[in-house]
């Protein structure tokens, strides 16, 4: 009986976790299939002011191209799996904090957001990377790897914010649109705040996916 219940729990969490996220990503990127224009679900301040509040929720899932979607979604999957707070609600709170802080930083520091809008998971990805590297730094066996990773991440977002362009943006070949790099800085700040808030509940996983825990 216990084994059967465990199997059902794993299946339920798989369905409500990665499969739900994949469905949401595909559903909100209908423009990649030619169903509508990209501006339908991305964050545009003027549209939000008109009452289209759902853009505050949908913008991270919208992507400019398939390459952009693959890059962001794969990074998110790896980082979310590596991050293992004691409870699912903590993981979701971390994602929410990174998302809100990345949006806030882009809104304040990037005036072009009024015309270009904001979309993609990259801000959240940077925040999750901050959480993961700092969690690694807490473990004696991965301490220097964690500190080194966070130092590189911090240097990257500061450089991008000052330069006003993403690092190695020429390698994207226009497939990721025009990045509003301030969202990367905001994501890291959100990750730092979340890490400080939930520090006792964090661990680090390299094996079984965190959503099955």
Residue pairs with C-beta under 8 A, 6 or more apart in sequence:
10 212
13 211
13 212
14 211
14 212
17 209
17 211
18 77
18 209
18 211
24 61
25 61
25 63
25 69
25 73
28 41
28 58
28 61
28 62
29 61
29 62
29 63
29 69
30 36
30 40
31 37
31 38
31 40
31 62
32 63
32 65
32 66
32 69
38 62
38 64
38 119
39 117
41 54
41 55
41 58
41 59
41 61
41 62
41 119
42 55
42 58
42 59
42 62
42 117
42 118
42 119
43 55
43 56
43 59
43 103
43 113
43 117
43 118
43 119
44 52
44 55
44 114
44 117
45 107
45 113
45 114
46 114
47 55
48 55
48 56
56 103
59 103
59 117
59 118
59 119
59 120
60 99
60 119
60 120
60 121
60 123
60 124
61 121
62 119
62 120
63 69
63 72
63 119
63 120
63 121
64 119
64 120
64 175
64 176
64 177
65 175
65 176
65 177
67 172
67 175
67 176
68 120
68 175
68 176
68 177
71 176
72 120
72 121
72 122
72 125
73 121
75 121
75 122
75 125
75 129
76 121
76 124
76 125
76 128
79 125
79 128
79 129
79 131
79 132
80 91
80 95
80 128
80 210
80 211
81 205
81 209
81 210
81 211
82 132
82 204
82 205
82 206
82 210
83 91
83 94
83 128
83 131
83 132
83 135
83 202
83 204
83 205
83 210
84 91
84 202
84 203
84 204
84 205
84 210
84 213
85 91
85 94
85 198
85 201
85 202
85 203
86 201
86 203
87 201
88 211
90 198
90 201
91 210
93 194
93 197
93 198
94 127
94 128
94 131
94 191
94 194
94 195
94 198
95 124
95 128
97 127
97 190
97 191
97 193
97 194
97 197
98 123
98 124
98 126
98 127
98 128
98 187
98 190
98 191
98 194
99 123
99 124
99 127
99 187
99 190
100 190
101 123
101 127
101 186
101 187
101 189
101 190
101 193
102 123
102 124
102 126
102 127
102 183
102 184
102 186
102 187
102 190
103 118
103 123
103 183
103 186
104 186
105 123
105 182
105 183
105 185
105 186
105 187
105 189
106 113
106 118
106 123
106 180
106 182
106 183
106 186
107 113
107 118
108 182
109 161
109 182
109 185
110 180
110 181
110 182
110 183
112 178
112 180
113 180
116 177
116 178
116 180
118 180
118 183
119 177
120 176
120 177
122 179
122 183
122 184
122 187
123 183
123 184
123 186
123 187
124 187
125 187
126 153
126 157
126 183
126 184
126 185
126 187
126 188
126 191
127 187
127 188
127 189
127 190
127 191
127 194
128 187
128 191
129 149
129 153
129 188
129 191
130 150
130 153
130 187
130 188
130 191
130 192
130 195
131 191
131 194
131 195
131 202
132 149
132 204
133 146
133 147
133 149
133 150
133 153
134 146
134 150
134 191
134 192
134 195
135 146
135 195
135 202
135 203
135 204
136 142
136 143
136 145
136 146
136 149
136 204
137 143
137 146
137 147
137 150
138 146
138 202
139 146
139 204
142 204
153 188
154 188
156 167
156 184
157 181
157 184
157 185
157 188
158 185
159 167
160 166
160 167
160 181
160 184
160 185
161 181
161 182
161 184
161 185
163 181
164 181
165 179
165 181
166 172
166 176
166 179
166 181
166 184
169 176
169 179
195 202
205 213
